[in-house]
């Protein structure tokens, strides 16, 4: 298959890109192209205008500021994977990236492209939910910030307006003493996960859980942050009893079905992966606490 006819645009600045978006209807921005180009080739996506962001250098950067990690939307996944700053301050992000596609796709794929594609099983989407990321959008009308919890409005559909584009993402940094984990189940390495789970666990001076965060993706159109499960873990001693109880609650979360995977199987994976993620995160937190 070949894409439907379109007009190609090659802006060199953010201002030029947003002006093109405002000027043209049925326009799409091109980041890494690892998802959009196949969709265009199969004519699942048929934009009349394609706005290529690959020469908008101001959208590619990694910064640590105000106890947060801010990454430009056009930053390559490969650069994030090997960033020393991210390895020091947010290693969970790199742990998740190890499951994203293959080296070739990570060389081209971008942070913004993955998050705007908003595949509900995508690894970066999961981490954005876990950390409570803020999405920074721009248009000729100005800039606005969108909490990630409000970013996915339907299946592979974001809260961005037609004339808006993502410019950067801010991730609040986890506490230094938090253990982390990212686990997923996919048919084969490099495929999108059927279900994925990430977790953060922090311990108090007595070794009890003082901080807990969980994100499950692949169950519905957006990742789930099960607040009740997180709250129930607080104050408990990390171990099999607490984690089995949390996993049992995760199995009760609503899950969709498709031609290949039943909802009950997704719920089963939610239980198994929640237990594994909590166990791994707690083990790391304990190791950090005791040196």
N, C-alpha and C positions, 0 to 999 in steps of 0.2 A: 504494500500500500504506500501511497504518497500523500503528503498533506494537501489539504485544500488550498487554493491560492490565497496568499496573504502579502501584505506590504511590510517590508523589513525596515526597522529603525535602529540606529546605532548611536544613542546619546553618549556624551562624555561627562555629564554632570547630573547630579540629582535634580537640579532645577529643570534641565532639559527633559529628563525622563518624566517628571510629574507633569510638565507642560504637554508632552505627547499623550499621556494618559487622559488629561483633561480635554484634549482636542479630538481624540478619536474614540468612537464607540466600538464595542466588541474588540478591545485590545487586551493583550496578555503580556506580562513581562517575562523575559527569559533570564533565568539565573544560571544554574548548572545544566539544566536541560535533561537531567537523567529521568525525570518523570514526564515532563511536558512534551518532549519531542516524540517519544513513543505514542503518547496519546494523540498527538497531531497526525502521526503517520497512520494510525488506525482510525483517524477522524472521529475519535471520541471528543476531541477539542478542535474547534475550527475558528480560531480568531481571524479577524480581518486584518489586524495589525499586530505585529510581534515587536516588542520593544526590548532590545538586548541590553542587559545591564553589565555585561562583562568588562566594559571599559570605563565604568563609573567607579574609579578607584577609591573614592571617599567612603564607599559602603563596605570596605573590607578592612577590619581591624579587630584587635582583641585588647581590652583594657580592664584593669582591676581598679575600681574606684568606689569609695564609700561603702566598703564591705559588700560589694556586688561585682559581678562579672558582666561586662557589657561587650557584646559581640556584634559587629556589623553584619547586615543581612547577606552580603556577598562574600563573607569569609568562607573559604573552602573547608569542607569537613576534614580533609587531610591536615590542614594547618591547625585546626582545633585538636585533632588527635595527637599531634606532636608538640603542642605548645607547652613550654616549661611552666608558664604562669598558671595555666589551667591544671597541669599535673600537680602543682603545689596546692592550689586553692580549691579546685573542684574536680578531683580525680573521677568522681562518679560520671561526669560527662564523657570522659575518655573511655570509661568502662562500657558505657552504652554504645559509643561510636564503634567499638570493636565488632559490634553485631550489625552495623549498617552496611548492607551490600558487600562489595569487594573493594580492593584497593583502587581499581580503575574508576569505580563510581565515586568513591570518596575523594579522588583527585579532582573531579569536576563538580560533584555535588556541593551545594552550599547550605549553610544553616537556614537562611531565609527561604530557600526553595523548598526544603523539606517541611518546614513549619507551615508554609502557605499551601503546599499540596495537601497537607492535613490528612494524610492517610491515618486512620484510627489505630493502626498497628505499628506506626513508625516509632523508632526508638527515641529520636529527639523530641517528638511530641510527648512521649511519656515523661522524659526528664523535665521538660518545660512545665508540665503539670505538677510534678513532685516538688519542684523548687518554687513554684508560684511565680513564674516569669512574667515580665511585663513586655508587651509588644509595642514597638514604636513605629507609628505609621505617619506618612507624609503625603500631602497633595498640594495643589496650588492654593487651596484654601487654608493651609497651615499644617500643624502637626498635632497628633493626639496619641495618648497612651491607652492601650487596651490590656486589661488584666487577662492572663492566658485563660483563666476559667471562663471568660466571656468570648474568647476568640473563635472557638468552633461552634457554629450555629446549626450545622446539619452535616450529613455525611460528606466529607471532603469539601466543605463549604465554610469559609471564614467570615468574620465580621467586617473585613475590609470592604469599603465602598468601591464602586467601579473605577473611580478616579484616584484611589489611594494605592500606595505600595508600602511594603514593610521596609524599614530602613535599618533597624537594629533590634536586638533583644537584650533585656537586662535580667540576669539570673541572680537572686539573692544567694549569697554564699552560705553553705551549711556551717555550723559551728565546727571549730577545729577538732573537737573531741568526738564528733559523730562518726560512727561506722556507717558504711554504705554498701549497697549491693544492687546489681541489676541482673535479672535472670529472665530468660524467655524460652518459649518452645516454638520452633519453626520446623517445617518439613525438612529443610536442609539449611546449612549455614549460608547466610546472605539473603535468604528469603525474608519477607516481612513476617513478623511473629504472628502466630495464631493468638497467643496471649503473652503478654510481658508484664513483669512486676519489678518495680524499683522500691527501695526502702532506705530510710535513714533512721538510725537508732543512736540516741545519746544517753549516757548513764550518769547518775548522780554519785556522790561520794560513797554511798552505801552499796553501789552496784545495781541500783534499781533503775528502771527506765524513766528518764526525765524528759525525753523528747522522742517522738515517733512520727514518721511520715511514710505513707504508702501511696503508690500510684499504680493502677492496673489499666492496661490498655489492650485493645482487641475485643473488648466485651460489647462496646457500642460505638457510636459515632465519635466519641471523644473519650480521653482517659478519665478514669474514676479516681477521685480522692475520697476514700471511705472514712469520713471524719469520726464516725462512731467507733469504728475499729481502732483508729489511732488513739482516741481518748481512752478507750478501755485498756490499752496497753500501759498507760502512764501509771507509774507507781508500782508496777509489777516487777517481780524478779524475772530477768530474761531466761527463758528456758522452754522446754518442750510443752509444758502445760499452757503457758501464755500464748505461745505461737500456734499451737493446735487450735485453741479457742478463736484466735484471730483468723486463722485459715478457714475454720468452719463458717465464720461469718462472711468471709470473702466469697465462699461458695454460694451464698444466698443472693449475691448481687445479680441484678438483671443482666442477661446476656442475649445477644442476637444469634440468629442462625443463618446459614447460607447454603448453597448447593453442596458444599463440601463438609462443613463443620456444624454439628448440632449445638444448640444452646447449652444443653447439659454437659457436653464435652468441654465447652469453654468454661463453664462453672467449675468443673473438675480441675481444669488447669489453673484456674484462679486460686483454688484451695492449695494445690501442690506448690505453685510458684510463690504464693504469699508466705507459706511456711519456709521455703528455702531462702527467700530474700531476707526475711526477718532473722533467721538463724545465722546467715552469713554476715549481715550488718551488725548483729549483736556480738558475734565472735570478734569482729574487727574492732568494735568499740571497747570490748573488754581488753583486747590486746593493747590498744592505745592507752587505756587507763592504767594498766599495770606494766607498761613498758616492754 
